[in-house]
Amino acid sequence: MRTIFKTAILMLALSPLAAMADTASPIGKWTTLDDESGKPMTVVEVYKAANGTLAAKIVENIAAPATCTTCKGKDKGRPIEGVVVLWNLKAQKDGSYGDGNGFKPSSGDSFRAKSIKVTDGGKKLAVTGCKAIFCRTATWVKHH
């Protein structure tokens, strides 16, 4: 009986670690992939913003256009490196981040960043964005 009790206590103690496996922090560098070809396009860095939310900006251009021709205002024609693509991402109860804003430089589309969640044991980041009722998930890959 004592062994069963000790095993149960150990399993309860370890269960939060298992639950955290795919809820690791998205902070770090991720490679974005082209929607159609799946080829790497940019390296994006997810970071903690001054207001405590998470944000992401392009830090390396692999195969995207050199300048942001789809940007508006002060960012129009600016180098693609440095363009902020996600902002105001807030921590969610399930360990993901979301309820923020996004911008896709390749199309010029702004969207609601519904969910940003680490998956595949920390190897991938599922980025779900929505325009009106239509949502789409892009997969970013951990950059090494």
Secondary structure, DSSP 8 states (H G I E B T S, - for coil): -HHHHHHHHHHHHHHHHHHHTT-----EEEEEE-TTT--EEEEEEEEE-TTSSEEEEEEEESSS-SB-TT--GGGTT-BSTT-EEEEEEEE-TTS-EEEEEEEETTTTEEEEEEEEEEEGGGTEEEEEEEETTEEEEEEEEE--
